[in-house]
């Protein structure tokens, strides 16, 4: 019984640590982009709306799968180096 409790606790701790590091990584990526955008005088020149798509798979054995794909809205930024970069909207 104790083994099961330990496994559950370890799973929760590892999951929380993974979520923490993912949030920190995303915050750093966003801060890096904002600094780059300001340094290189980037201007918003385009916008792409996000999408949600659904795919349904039917198999001969009777097993069906529904999968949903999402893409975030993105803004195109033209920077002083002449390159347009599309960045996910937050």
Order of alpha helices (4+ residues) and beta strands (2+ residues): alpha-beta-beta-beta-beta-beta
